[in-house]
Amino acid sequence: MRYIVTFDGREIAVDLTGDTAEVDGRTLHVEFDEVTQGGLASLLVDGRSHRLLAASPQRGVWRLQLDGRTVEVRVEDERTRAIREMTGAGAGPAGPEPLRAPMPGLVVRVEVEPGQVVGPGDGLVIVEAMKMENELRADAPARVTAVQVAAGDTVERGQVLVELDAVEEG
């Protein structure tokens, strides 16, 4: 299956077939084993081992911790992209999505309050999962309309943590 992966403003074509991945025309041998149901995995690329922690706070967006480096990527399969482009879906966001827990964990700190305006990349909530603290950030400018959790709360994957509303940029 062919995917388009977007991060740092770049789009990369990735074709996955069996245990090979073609990444922008370069063929790699890939082995992937999920270690836990919480998103921790072992990734072997051309014989080199990597520790991967993956969480999807919203559909199509993944927060990856690979060998200690955190990146956020948007992943879209070729078919979904073609349908979206043909129908004009996704032409403009209807507003920010609520912040959801990417995995089960413990809320360590809430960094926002209702009424606060946040920008892209601003920290909203810190959740501890598998002994790692994960700062969950805003994807776009937004106004916090409600905070559904407090420090010390246990949360489940997909649970709404913070509700957001669109704000005018500028």
C-alpha positions, 0 to 999 in steps of 0.5 A: 500500500502507498502512503504519503507521509508529511512532516517538517513541511515535506511530503514523502512517498512510502510504499509498503509491501510485505517486509520491504518499504520503498521510501522516496525510491529507496528500498529498505528491509523492514521488520516491525514487532509491537512490544506492548498494546500501548504503542511501543514497538521494535523496528528493524530497518536494514538490520539496524534496531530502533525503539519506536513509541507511536501515538495517534492523538487524532485521525491521520496524525501520529506522534512518534518517538524514535530513538529518543527523538519526537516527531509528529507526522501526518499519514494518508493512504493514496486512496484516501488522498485521491478521494479527498482531492476529488470531493474537495473534502478537507479544503479547509478545517472546520475548527480545531479537533478536541485534544484526546489522549493518545494512549492510556496514562496519568495526567501529570499537569494541565498547562491551560485553562478555559478562555486561554488562547493557544498557538500551534505547538503550545503545550496543553496537557502532560500525560505520563505513559509507560514511565515517559512524560508526553507533552500534548500540544495544540495543532493550530491556533485555538481558544480553550473552551473546556478542560476535562481533566486535572493533574492526577486523573487516569485517562484512557486512549481517545478520551477528550482532555481539552476542548478547543474552538477556532480563533481568528489568526492575526 
